[in-house]
Amino acid sequence: MYNFEDRPIAIISIAALVGTPIGGALIAAEGGHYLHVQIFCGVLMAAGSCIFVAARASLQGLNIKKKV
């Protein structure tokens, strides 16, 4: 049904559709300040980095010099 190349686009589209309203709600709840949005984005970037490290570790271990 989907090609391998289509999966990341589908995941990104869901993130774009969900993340924007959440960011707007956080800005509105804080009275126009961006602190909670910055924290939200930082947590999501940290979680994404952890997922990439876990995926790399599951494929080749934690050896940095090996190519995946």
BAFI-3210 file (N, C-alpha, C; in Angstrom, 3 decimals, decimal comma, padded with zeros to 6 digits):
// residues 68
n [1|2|3|4|5|6|7|8|9|10|11|12|13|14|15|16|17|18|19|20|21|22|23|24|25|26|27|28|29|30|31|32|33|34|35|36|37|38|39|40|41|42|43|44|45|46|47|48|49|50|51|52|53|54|55|56|57|58|59|60|61|62|63|64|65|66|67|68]
n.u [000,823|001,820|004,842|008,241|009,423|007,310|006,470|007,917|006,958|004,233|004,292|005,431|003,458|001,323|002,451|002,735|000,069|-000,919|000,853|000,847|-001,739|-001,487|000,739|-000,325|-002,378|-000,890|000,471|-001,699|-002,758|-000,771|-000,831|000,281|002,982|005,973|007,187|006,213|005,780|008,363|009,479|007,893|008,633|011,360|011,275|010,061|012,004|014,138|013,023|012,701|015,397|016,277|014,843|016,034|018,650|018,110|017,120|019,391|021,121|019,815|020,216|023,058|024,385|026,108|028,417|030,101|031,616|030,776|028,993|025,614]
n.v [-001,189|001,339|002,939|002,535|005,014|006,709|006,558|008,207|010,724|010,510|010,296|012,759|014,463|013,961|014,858|017,572|018,357|017,949|019,223|022,019|023,128|022,518|024,046|026,612|026,637|026,502|028,942|030,722|030,074|030,980|033,641|034,882|034,542|032,639|030,622|028,079|026,819|026,681|024,927|022,660|022,082|021,572|019,279|017,471|017,376|016,266|013,771|012,726|012,568|010,631|008,446|008,128|007,435|005,048|003,505|003,356|002,036|-000,399|-001,430|-001,488|-001,436|000,492|001,396|003,943|004,167|002,301|001,889|002,466]
n.w [000,000|000,918|-000,023|001,077|001,281|001,735|004,366|006,333|005,537|006,075|008,871|009,573|008,619|010,348|012,733|012,119|011,833|014,397|016,177|015,696|016,554|019,286|020,030|019,553|021,451|023,803|023,696|023,796|026,303|027,952|027,693|025,438|025,674|025,041|026,526|027,468|025,035|024,060|025,935|025,441|022,762|023,148|024,778|023,011|020,978|022,413|023,052|020,472|019,714|021,510|020,540|018,008|018,813|020,175|018,058|016,442|018,200|018,405|015,894|015,308|017,713|020,237|019,085|017,645|015,344|013,472|010,426|009,536]
ca.u [000,000|002,717|006,257|009,080|009,699|006,101|006,229|008,311|006,075|002,982|004,541|005,635|002,184|000,558|003,078|002,427|-001,347|-001,181|001,728|000,495|-002,786|-000,981|001,557|-001,219|-003,079|000,067|000,707|-002,917|-002,910|000,279|-001,043|001,124|004,391|006,374|007,986|005,700|005,997|009,786|009,668|007,226|009,477|012,583|010,981|009,833|013,283|014,896|012,405|013,067|016,812|016,355|014,332|017,069|019,750|017,636|017,062|020,781|021,658|019,205|020,751|024,496|024,984|026,500|029,690|029,882|032,365|030,102|028,007|024,303]
ca.v [000,000|002,484|002,703|002,806|006,448|007,440|006,470|009,419|011,836|010,315|010,608|014,200|015,153|013,848|015,763|018,953|018,618|017,911|020,125|023,426|023,541|022,438|025,241|027,763|026,584|026,845|030,387|031,394|029,848|031,712|035,068|035,391|034,246|031,418|029,749|026,708|026,261|026,343|023,714|021,592|021,735|020,973|017,917|016,644|017,156|015,318|012,456|012,276|012,189|009,344|007,418|007,881|006,711|003,692|002,799|003,090|001,018|-001,694|-001,927|-001,732|-001,236|001,876|001,692|005,106|004,057|001,432|002,544|001,823]
ca.w [000,000|000,978|-000,254|002,245|001,314|002,121|005,807|007,069|005,179|006,815|010,278|009,677|008,410|011,589|013,697|011,743|012,095|015,833|016,904|015,534|017,498|020,658|020,225|019,662|022,739|024,856|023,628|024,260|027,741|028,653|027,472|024,372|025,916|024,352|027,381|027,465|023,697|023,988|026,730|024,689|021,615|023,662|025,227|021,827|020,304|023,232|022,871|019,130|019,739|022,209|019,631|017,008|019,463|020,434|016,780|016,040|019,099|018,103|014,624|015,304|019,022|020,519|018,455|016,781|014,095|012,520|009,574|009,544]
c.u [000,868|004,120|007,019|009,343|008,500|005,878|006,687|007,418|004,755|003,161|004,702|004,317|001,308|001,124|002,753|000,967|-001,656|-000,392|001,330|-000,634|-002,334|-000,135|000,710|-001,960|-002,147|000,366|-000,499|-003,082|-001,905|000,163|-000,116|002,604|004,720|007,121|007,506|005,866|007,461|010,082|009,077|008,101|010,779|012,388|010,765|011,125|014,149|014,341|012,738|014,515|017,003|015,870|015,362|018,234|019,339|017,561|018,458|021,377|021,071|019,748|022,223|025,138|025,404|027,878|029,490|030,532|031,733|029,087|026,713|023,787]
c.v [001,255|002,054|003,025|004,297|007,264|007,455|007,708|010,610|011,718|010,669|012,108|014,951|015,083|014,801|017,219|019,296|018,679|018,983|021,582|023,862|023,474|023,658|026,486|027,795|026,937|028,340|031,145|031,248|030,662|033,216|035,671|035,162|032,848|030,417|028,302|026,049|025,858|025,069|022,512|021,132|021,084|019,543|016,997|016,378|016,176|013,898|011,888|011,844|010,848|008,203|007,092|007,099|005,264|002,877|002,440|001,988|-000,354|-002,287|-002,332|-001,637|000,203|002,231|002,794|004,922|003,140|002,213|001,741|001,769]
c.w [000,000|000,602|001,013|002,393|001,798|003,632|006,568|006,764|005,933|008,289|010,474|009,503|009,656|012,640|013,388|012,044|013,586|016,577|016,831|016,461|018,960|020,971|020,377|020,981|023,891|024,873|024,169|025,772|028,550|028,419|026,427|024,572|025,395|025,229|027,330|026,104|023,537|024,770|026,009|023,522|022,061|024,110|024,028|021,067|021,089|023,078|021,495|019,051|020,427|021,323|018,557|017,599|019,733|019,147|016,296|016,896|018,800|016,807|014,724|016,676|019,181|019,966|017,411|015,413|013,067|011,715|009,592|008,133]
res [m|y|n|f|e|d|r|p|i|a|i|i|s|i|a|a|l|v|g|t|p|i|g|g|a|l|i|a|a|e|g|g|h|y|l|h|v|q|i|f|c|g|v|l|m|a|a|g|s|c|i|f|v|a|a|r|a|s|l|q|g|l|n|i|k|k|k|v]
***
